[in-house]
Amino acid sequence: MENHDSRAAAIKVLLADDHQLFREGLKRILNMEEDIEVIGECGDGIQVLEFCNEEKPDIVLMDINMPVENGVEATEKLREMFPEVKVIILSIHDDESYVFETLRKGANGYLLKDMEAESLINAIRSVHEGYAFIHPKVTGKLIQQLRRMTYLNETGAMSEGHSAEAGVKFVAGENNPLTRREAEVLRLMAEGKSNKMIGEYLFISEKTVKNHVSSILQKMEVDDRTQAVINSIKYGWVTL
């Protein structure tokens, strides 16, 4: 476990992975960015907690499979002990069960290790700004999992009138505070589309999409896109 003085304006990142060569490569990539600095490295979940008790990283890039204490357990404890520290899971697993479990434990993002460096850097910046970020490859699987959770009844039978292959639809309700445009944006968020993709689909600027997303989060009293989508399904505003 190591650390050093950080640049004042940089996003402070802690790397948590039991493969030293992977950490070193990641460290070189991230430290090339003026607004990102790796301030420490850890090889297991216990070291992560110890480091965060002494230093306060903005973001922990956390592997799932680590010795002593895995990334899922460490994420849960981090959210309890240091709620201001954001966690991005960086894993080889694209199974939706891993994604759902880590998000449920408090992770702010879920990325795959084979993603491009530029996408990883953008994800770090997005999470630091308060957004959730999920790798596009696993977003579809997450939506499928949400479908099953929402429409399978207690006996495991699909609810009448809904198909697992149905598209994402928005349902108006008496307690729905969203405007028609915000509802459209939320529906597209539930499909896993990025702000850029939503803008292209609705023929509006990416900045306008960001404004709609901020308004949605504020009205729904949630901190990120993932919570907004999950709550909209729970409230019955979005059907999958």
Backbone as numpy.savetxt, mean C-alpha at the origin, in Angstrom:
# Nx Ny Nz CAx CAy CAz Cx Cy Cz
23.31 -4.49 11.93 22.45 -3.30 11.93 23.33 -2.07 11.93
23.07 -1.11 11.04 23.91 0.06 10.94 23.07 1.28 10.65
23.62 2.45 10.95 22.93 3.69 10.63 23.95 4.81 10.55
23.54 5.93 9.95 24.42 7.09 9.86 23.57 8.34 9.79
24.21 9.51 9.88 23.49 10.77 9.85 22.76 10.94 8.53
21.56 11.48 8.59 20.75 11.61 7.38 20.70 13.05 6.91
20.44 13.23 5.61 20.23 14.57 5.08 18.88 15.05 5.59
18.83 16.31 6.00 17.65 16.83 6.69 16.37 16.71 5.87
16.45 16.99 4.55 15.24 17.04 3.74 14.90 15.71 3.10
15.74 14.71 3.26 15.54 13.44 2.57 14.53 12.56 3.27
13.88 11.69 2.49 13.01 10.66 3.04 13.92 9.59 3.65
13.81 9.37 4.94 14.69 8.44 5.64 14.13 7.02 5.54
14.94 6.13 4.96 14.49 4.77 4.68 15.34 3.75 5.44
14.67 2.78 6.05 15.34 1.65 6.69 15.10 0.41 5.83
16.17 -0.31 5.49 16.05 -1.54 4.71 16.02 -2.74 5.64
15.01 -3.58 5.50 14.88 -4.77 6.35 14.78 -6.00 5.46
15.89 -6.71 5.32 15.96 -7.90 4.48 17.15 -8.73 4.95
17.01 -10.05 4.98 18.10 -10.87 5.50 19.16 -11.19 4.45
19.03 -10.66 3.24 20.03 -10.87 2.19 20.86 -9.59 2.04
22.10 -9.65 2.49 22.95 -8.47 2.51 23.22 -7.92 1.11
23.45 -8.80 0.14 23.72 -8.35 -1.22 22.53 -7.58 -1.79
21.33 -8.06 -1.50 20.13 -7.36 -1.97 20.04 -5.98 -1.33
20.32 -5.91 -0.03 20.28 -4.61 0.67 21.30 -3.64 0.07
22.49 -4.13 -0.20 23.54 -3.26 -0.73 23.16 -2.71 -2.10
22.59 -3.55 -2.94 22.16 -3.08 -4.25 21.05 -2.05 -4.15
20.09 -2.33 -3.27 18.98 -1.41 -3.07 19.46 -0.08 -2.49
20.40 -0.17 -1.58 20.95 1.03 -0.95 21.61 1.93 -1.97
22.39 1.35 -2.88 23.06 2.15 -3.91 22.04 2.86 -4.81
20.99 2.14 -5.17 19.96 2.72 -6.04 19.25 3.88 -5.35
18.83 3.68 -4.11 18.05 4.70 -3.41 18.88 5.92 -3.05
20.13 5.71 -2.67 20.97 6.83 -2.27 21.40 7.71 -3.44
21.11 7.28 -4.67 21.37 8.11 -5.84 20.34 9.22 -5.96
19.20 9.07 -5.27 18.14 10.08 -5.30 18.40 11.15 -4.25
18.26 12.41 -4.63 18.55 13.51 -3.71 17.57 13.56 -2.54
16.35 13.07 -2.75 15.33 13.20 -1.71 15.11 11.89 -0.94
15.98 10.92 -1.12 15.85 9.64 -0.41 17.22 9.27 0.17
17.23 8.81 1.41 18.47 8.36 2.04 18.23 7.11 2.87
19.01 6.09 2.65 18.97 4.89 3.47 19.76 5.17 4.74
19.09 5.13 5.89 19.75 5.46 7.15 20.10 4.22 7.97
19.70 3.04 7.50 20.03 1.84 8.26 19.65 0.57 7.53
20.20 -0.54 7.99 19.91 -1.85 7.43 19.70 -2.85 8.57
18.72 -3.73 8.39 18.43 -4.76 9.39 18.21 -6.10 8.71
18.52 -7.18 9.42 18.39 -8.51 8.85 17.23 -9.32 9.40
16.52 -8.80 10.42 15.35 -9.49 10.96 14.41 -8.49 11.62
13.20 -8.97 11.96 12.17 -8.08 12.49 12.51 -7.48 13.85
13.22 -8.23 14.69 13.60 -7.71 16.00 14.54 -6.51 15.84
15.49 -6.62 14.92 16.41 -5.52 14.67 15.67 -4.28 14.17
14.63 -4.49 13.39 13.83 -3.37 12.90 13.23 -2.58 14.07
12.64 -3.29 15.01 12.02 -2.64 16.16 13.06 -1.93 17.01
14.21 -2.56 17.18 15.28 -1.94 17.96 15.79 -0.68 17.28
15.94 -0.73 15.96 16.41 0.43 15.22 15.43 1.59 15.34
14.14 1.28 15.16 13.11 2.33 15.20 12.96 2.92 16.59
13.37 2.18 17.60 13.34 2.70 18.96 14.43 3.74 19.17
15.51 3.64 18.38 16.62 4.58 18.50 16.55 5.67 17.44
16.24 5.29 16.23 16.10 6.22 15.12 14.65 6.21 14.65
14.26 7.22 13.90 12.89 7.27 13.41 12.90 7.40 11.89
12.97 6.27 11.19 12.87 6.33 9.73 11.48 6.77 9.31
11.39 7.34 8.14 10.07 7.68 7.59 9.40 6.43 7.04
10.22 5.58 6.42 9.69 4.39 5.75 10.60 3.19 6.03
9.98 2.03 6.28 10.72 0.79 6.36 10.36 -0.05 5.15
11.39 -0.41 4.35 11.19 -1.36 3.25 11.39 -2.74 3.85
10.33 -3.51 3.96 10.31 -4.73 4.76 10.08 -5.98 3.92
11.01 -6.93 4.03 10.81 -8.24 3.43 9.89 -9.06 4.34
9.16 -10.00 3.78 8.28 -10.85 4.59 9.06 -11.98 5.25
9.87 -12.68 4.47 10.57 -13.86 4.98 11.91 -13.47 5.59
11.91 -13.24 6.92 13.13 -12.94 7.64 13.21 -13.83 8.89
14.42 -14.14 9.35 14.56 -14.99 10.55 14.19 -14.24 11.81
14.11 -14.97 12.91 13.82 -14.44 14.26 12.39 -13.93 14.34
12.07 -12.88 13.55 10.70 -12.37 13.47 10.46 -11.92 12.04
9.40 -12.45 11.42 9.16 -12.14 10.01 8.57 -10.75 9.81
8.46 -10.36 8.55 8.01 -9.02 8.22 6.57 -8.73 8.60
5.72 -9.73 8.57 4.31 -9.53 8.95 4.21 -9.20 10.44
4.89 -9.99 11.26 4.87 -9.75 12.70 5.50 -8.40 13.04
6.62 -8.08 12.39 7.30 -6.82 12.64 6.44 -5.63 12.23
5.71 -5.77 11.13 4.83 -4.70 10.66 3.74 -4.40 11.68
3.13 -5.45 12.22 2.07 -5.28 13.21 2.60 -4.56 14.45
3.77 -4.96 14.92 4.34 -4.33 16.11 4.77 -2.89 15.83
5.28 -2.65 14.62 5.67 -1.29 14.25 4.48 -0.34 14.29
3.35 -0.79 13.76 2.16 0.06 13.74 1.66 0.37 15.14
1.87 -0.56 16.07 1.46 -0.34 17.45 2.43 0.57 18.20
3.73 0.34 17.98 4.76 1.05 18.74 5.16 2.38 18.10
5.20 2.42 16.77 5.65 3.62 16.07 4.71 3.89 14.89
3.49 4.34 15.17 2.48 4.52 14.11 2.87 5.54 13.04
3.82 6.42 13.36 4.23 7.43 12.39 5.16 6.85 11.32
5.72 5.67 11.59 6.62 5.03 10.63 5.80 4.24 9.61
6.01 4.52 8.34 5.27 3.82 7.29 6.03 2.58 6.83
5.30 1.56 6.46 5.90 0.28 6.07 5.51 -0.06 4.63
6.52 -0.37 3.82 6.29 -0.89 2.48 6.86 -2.30 2.43
6.01 -3.26 2.14 6.46 -4.63 1.99 7.12 -4.78 0.63
8.31 -5.36 0.61 9.03 -5.62 -0.63 9.32 -7.12 -0.66
8.56 -7.85 -1.49 8.55 -9.30 -1.38 8.62 -9.98 -2.75
8.93 -11.27 -2.73 8.88 -12.08 -3.95 7.50 -12.69 -4.14
6.65 -12.63 -3.11 5.35 -13.29 -3.13 4.28 -12.39 -3.75
3.56 -12.90 -4.77 2.48 -12.13 -5.36 1.11 -12.72 -5.02
1.09 -13.64 -4.06 -0.17 -14.24 -3.62 -0.99 -13.23 -2.84
-2.30 -13.16 -3.15 -3.15 -12.15 -2.52 -3.27 -12.31 -1.01
-3.07 -13.53 -0.51 -3.16 -13.74 0.93 -2.06 -12.99 1.67
-0.87 -12.94 1.08 0.22 -12.17 1.66 -0.12 -10.68 1.64
-0.63 -10.22 0.50 -0.96 -8.81 0.35 -2.01 -8.39 1.38
-3.08 -9.15 1.44 -4.18 -8.80 2.33 -3.75 -8.82 3.79
-2.95 -9.82 4.17 -2.53 -9.95 5.55 -1.62 -8.80 5.96
-0.67 -8.43 5.11 0.24 -7.34 5.47 -0.48 -6.00 5.51
-1.42 -5.78 4.61 -2.20 -4.55 4.65 -3.06 -4.50 5.91
-3.61 -5.64 6.27 -4.43 -5.71 7.48 -3.59 -5.43 8.72
-2.33 -5.82 8.70 -1.43 -5.59 9.83 -0.92 -4.16 9.88
-1.16 -3.39 8.82 -0.79 -1.98 8.86 0.18 -1.50 7.81
0.55 -2.35 6.85 1.47 -1.92 5.79 0.82 -0.85 4.92
1.63 0.07 4.45 1.14 1.15 3.59 1.33 0.86 2.11
2.07 -0.21 1.82 2.30 -0.56 0.43 2.79 -1.98 0.31
2.66 -2.54 -0.89 3.12 -3.90 -1.15 3.73 -3.92 -2.55
5.04 -4.18 -2.61 5.76 -4.18 -3.87 6.44 -5.53 -4.09
6.73 -5.83 -5.35 7.44 -7.05 -5.69 8.90 -6.72 -6.01
9.79 -7.63 -5.66 11.22 -7.37 -5.80 11.67 -7.27 -7.25
10.86 -7.74 -8.19 11.27 -7.68 -9.58 10.82 -6.39 -10.27
10.30 -5.42 -9.50 9.84 -4.19 -10.11 11.02 -3.30 -10.49
10.80 -2.37 -11.41 11.85 -1.48 -11.86 12.20 -0.47 -10.77
13.45 -0.02 -10.80 13.94 0.92 -9.78 13.12 2.20 -9.76
12.75 2.70 -10.92 11.98 3.94 -11.00 10.63 3.80 -10.31
9.99 2.65 -10.50 8.68 2.41 -9.88 8.82 2.31 -8.37
9.89 1.69 -7.90 10.13 1.59 -6.46 10.32 2.97 -5.85
11.09 3.81 -6.51 11.34 5.16 -6.03 10.05 5.97 -5.98
9.23 5.85 -7.02 7.94 6.55 -7.04 7.02 6.04 -5.93
7.08 4.75 -5.66 6.27 4.17 -4.59 6.68 4.74 -3.24
7.97 4.86 -3.00 8.47 5.42 -1.74 7.98 6.85 -1.57
8.06 7.62 -2.61 7.61 9.02 -2.55 6.10 9.10 -2.31
5.35 8.24 -2.98 3.89 8.24 -2.83 3.48 7.89 -1.41
4.08 6.84 -0.86 3.75 6.43 0.51 4.15 7.51 1.51
5.28 8.14 1.27 5.72 9.23 2.16 4.73 10.38 2.15
4.06 10.59 1.01 3.07 11.66 0.90 1.72 11.27 1.48
1.59 10.02 1.92 0.36 9.60 2.57 -0.52 8.67 1.76
-0.05 8.25 0.59 -0.84 7.35 -0.24 -0.42 5.89 -0.03
-1.31 4.99 -0.35 -0.95 3.57 -0.37 -0.46 3.24 -1.77
0.39 2.23 -1.87 0.91 1.85 -3.18 1.00 0.33 -3.25
0.30 -0.24 -4.20 0.30 -1.70 -4.38 0.79 -2.02 -5.78
1.70 -2.97 -5.89 2.25 -3.36 -7.18 1.12 -3.75 -8.14
1.12 -3.20 -9.36 0.03 -3.50 -10.31 -0.20 -4.99 -10.53
0.85 -5.79 -10.44 0.72 -7.22 -10.69 -0.16 -7.91 -9.66
-0.19 -7.38 -8.43 -0.98 -8.02 -7.38 -2.31 -7.32 -7.11
-2.51 -6.16 -7.73 -3.76 -5.43 -7.50 -4.97 -6.23 -7.94
-4.88 -6.85 -9.11 -6.00 -7.66 -9.60 -6.32 -8.81 -8.68
-5.28 -9.44 -8.13 -5.50 -10.55 -7.20 -6.14 -10.05 -5.91
-5.75 -8.84 -5.48 -6.35 -8.27 -4.28 -7.83 -7.99 -4.49
-8.17 -7.48 -5.67 -9.57 -7.22 -5.98 -10.37 -8.52 -5.97
-9.80 -9.59 -6.52 -10.47 -10.87 -6.50 -10.72 -11.34 -5.07
-9.75 -11.12 -4.21 -9.90 -11.50 -2.81 -11.02 -10.69 -2.15
-11.08 -9.41 -2.46 -12.14 -8.55 -1.91 -13.51 -9.01 -2.41
-13.56 -9.46 -3.66 -14.81 -9.99 -4.19 -15.29 -11.19 -3.39
-14.37 -12.09 -3.14 -14.74 -13.29 -2.40 -15.19 -12.95 -0.99
-14.47 -12.03 -0.35 -14.81 -11.65 1.02 -16.16 -10.95 1.10
-16.46 -10.19 0.04 -17.69 -9.39 0.06 -18.93 -10.20 -0.28
-18.81 -11.12 -1.23 -20.01 -11.76 -1.75 -20.18 -13.24 -1.44
-19.22 -13.85 -0.79 -19.45 -15.22 -0.36 -20.15 -15.19 1.00
-21.23 -15.91 1.12 -21.93 -15.92 2.40 -21.26 -16.91 3.36
-21.81 -17.06 4.53 -21.18 -17.86 5.57 -21.02 -19.33 5.18
-21.87 -19.81 4.28 -21.77 -21.21 3.87 -20.82 -21.39 2.69
-20.33 -20.25 2.15 -19.40 -20.31 1.03 -20.07 -20.20 -0.32
-21.40 -19.97 -0.33 -22.11 -19.84 -1.60 -22.08 -18.39 -2.04
-22.01 -18.16 -3.36 -22.01 -16.81 -3.89 -23.38 -16.18 -3.70
-23.40 -14.92 -3.25 -24.66 -14.22 -3.04 -25.43 -14.11 -4.34
-26.72 -14.19 -4.25 -27.59 -14.16 -5.42 -27.44 -12.84 -6.16
-27.31 -12.93 -7.48 -27.27 -11.72 -8.29 -25.88 -11.18 -8.51
-24.84 -11.84 -7.97 -23.49 -11.35 -8.16 -22.60 -12.47 -8.68
-21.74 -12.11 -9.57 -20.80 -13.07 -10.14 -19.39 -12.67 -9.80
-18.53 -13.65 -9.61 -17.12 -13.36 -9.32 -16.44 -12.69 -10.51
-17.05 -12.79 -11.69 -16.45 -12.19 -12.88 -17.09 -10.85 -13.21
-18.00 -10.38 -12.39 -18.68 -9.11 -12.67 -17.71 -7.95 -12.56
-18.00 -6.85 -13.28 -17.15 -5.68 -13.20 -17.40 -4.89 -11.93
-16.52 -3.93 -11.67 -16.69 -3.07 -10.50 -17.78 -2.05 -10.79
-18.73 -1.94 -9.92 -19.84 -1.00 -10.11 -20.02 -0.15 -8.87
-20.50 1.10 -9.09 -20.76 1.99 -7.96 -22.24 1.99 -7.66
-22.56 1.91 -6.36 -23.96 1.88 -5.93 -24.25 3.10 -5.07
-25.20 3.92 -5.49 -25.56 5.10 -4.71 -26.29 4.69 -3.44
-26.09 5.44 -2.38 -26.76 5.14 -1.13 -27.10 6.42 -0.37
-28.01 6.30 0.57 -28.45 7.48 1.31 -27.30 8.13 2.09
-26.37 7.32 2.58 -25.29 7.85 3.40 -24.02 8.10 2.60
-24.13 8.08 1.28 -22.96 8.28 0.43 -22.71 9.78 0.24
-21.57 10.29 0.74 -21.31 11.74 0.67 -20.59 12.16 -0.61
-20.30 11.23 -1.51 -19.49 11.53 -2.67 -20.30 12.12 -3.82
-19.65 13.01 -4.57 -20.27 13.53 -5.78 -20.22 12.45 -6.87
-20.92 12.71 -7.97 -20.95 11.72 -9.06 -19.54 11.48 -9.61
-18.76 12.56 -9.78 -17.40 12.41 -10.30 -16.51 11.67 -9.32
-16.65 11.98 -8.03 -15.86 11.27 -7.02 -16.21 9.79 -7.00
-17.50 9.49 -7.22 -17.93 8.10 -7.28 -17.27 7.37 -8.45
-17.15 8.06 -9.58 -16.49 7.46 -10.74 -15.02 7.18 -10.44
-14.37 8.15 -9.79 -12.96 7.99 -9.43 -12.79 6.83 -8.46
-13.66 6.74 -7.47 -13.59 5.66 -6.49 -13.77 4.30 -7.16
-14.68 4.22 -8.10 -14.91 2.95 -8.82 -13.64 2.53 -9.56
-12.99 3.48 -10.19 -11.77 3.17 -10.93 -10.61 2.86 -9.99
-10.60 3.49 -8.81 -9.61 3.15 -7.79 -9.78 1.69 -7.38
-11.05 1.27 -7.25 -11.33 -0.11 -6.85 -10.88 -1.11 -7.90
-10.76 -0.66 -9.15 -10.28 -1.53 -10.22 -8.75 -1.57 -10.26
-8.12 -0.80 -9.37 -6.66 -0.81 -9.30 -5.97 0.16 -10.24
-6.72 1.10 -10.82 -6.13 2.06 -11.75 -5.36 3.16 -11.00
-4.25 3.59 -11.57 -3.45 4.68 -11.02 -4.13 6.02 -11.33
-3.64 7.09 -10.71 -4.19 8.42 -10.99 -4.08 8.77 -12.47
-2.94 8.42 -13.07 -2.74 8.71 -14.49 -3.75 7.95 -15.35
-3.97 6.68 -15.04 -4.91 5.86 -15.80 -6.33 6.37 -15.63
-6.68 6.79 -14.40 -8.02 7.33 -14.14 -8.24 8.60 -14.95
-7.21 9.46 -14.95 -7.30 10.71 -15.71 -7.52 10.45 -17.19
-6.78 9.49 -17.75 -6.92 9.16 -19.17 -8.30 8.58 -19.46
-8.80 7.78 -18.53 -10.11 7.14 -18.72 -11.24 8.17 -18.67
-11.13 9.15 -17.75 -12.19 10.14 -17.55 -11.94 11.43 -18.34
-10.79 11.48 -19.04 -10.42 12.67 -19.82 -10.27 13.91 -18.93
-9.62 13.71 -17.79 -9.31 14.82 -16.89 -7.83 14.74 -16.54
-7.28 15.84 -16.01 -5.85 15.86 -15.70 -5.54 15.01 -14.48
-4.28 14.58 -14.37 -3.85 13.80 -13.22 -3.98 14.61 -11.94
-3.74 15.94 -12.05 -3.87 16.82 -10.89 -5.32 16.85 -10.40
-6.26 16.89 -11.33 -7.69 16.87 -10.96 -8.04 15.56 -10.28
-7.48 14.46 -10.78 -7.72 13.16 -10.15 -7.21 13.17 -8.71
-6.00 13.71 -8.51 -5.44 13.78 -7.16 -6.34 14.58 -6.22
-6.92 15.67 -6.76 -7.83 16.48 -5.94 -9.07 15.68 -5.56
-9.60 14.91 -6.52 -10.77 14.06 -6.24 -10.43 12.99 -5.20
-9.25 12.37 -5.34 -8.83 11.34 -4.39 -8.71 11.93 -2.99
-8.10 13.11 -2.88 -7.97 13.77 -1.57 -9.32 14.04 -0.95
-10.27 14.49 -1.78 -11.62 14.76 -1.28 -12.32 13.48 -0.83
-12.12 12.40 -1.59 -12.71 11.11 -1.23 -12.17 10.64 0.12
-10.85 10.71 0.30 -10.24 10.27 1.56 -10.74 11.10 2.74
-10.87 12.41 2.51 -11.35 13.29 3.57 -12.80 12.97 3.94
-13.66 12.81 2.95 -15.07 12.52 3.20 -15.26 11.15 3.86
-14.42 10.20 3.49 -14.54 8.85 4.04 -13.76 8.69 5.34
-13.00 9.76 5.70 -12.23 9.77 6.95 -11.25 8.60 7.02
-10.49 8.43 5.93 -9.47 7.39 5.87 -8.16 8.03 5.43
-7.06 7.28 5.58 -5.74 7.82 5.31 -5.18 7.47 3.95
-5.72 6.43 3.31 -5.14 6.02 2.03 -6.18 5.38 1.12
-5.77 5.13 -0.13 -6.66 4.60 -1.16 -7.17 3.21 -0.82
-6.29 2.38 -0.27 -6.69 1.01 0.06 -7.84 1.01 1.06
-7.73 1.82 2.10 -8.80 1.90 3.10 -10.09 2.41 2.47
-9.96 3.38 1.56 -11.15 3.92 0.90 -11.87 2.84 0.09
-11.11 2.06 -0.66 -11.71 1.00 -1.48 -12.36 -0.06 -0.59
-11.63 -0.50 0.43 -12.16 -1.53 1.33 -13.43 -1.05 2.02
-13.42 0.21 2.52 -14.60 0.74 3.21 -15.77 0.93 2.25
-15.49 1.33 1.02 -16.58 1.53 0.05 -17.27 0.21 -0.27
-16.49 -0.87 -0.26 -17.08 -2.20 -0.47 -17.89 -2.61 0.75
-17.31 -2.34 1.93 -18.00 -2.68 3.17 -19.33 -1.93 3.31
-19.32 -0.65 2.90 -20.55 0.16 3.00 -21.56 -0.17 1.91
-21.10 -0.92 0.89 -22.00 -1.26 -0.20 -22.03 -0.22 -1.30
-21.10 0.74 -1.29 -21.06 1.76 -2.33 -20.48 1.23 -3.62
-19.56 0.27 -3.49 -18.94 -0.34 -4.66 -19.21 -1.83 -4.64
-19.65 -2.39 -5.75 -19.83 -3.84 -5.85 -18.81 -4.36 -6.82
-18.28 -5.54 -6.55 -17.23 -6.11 -7.37 -17.72 -7.35 -8.10
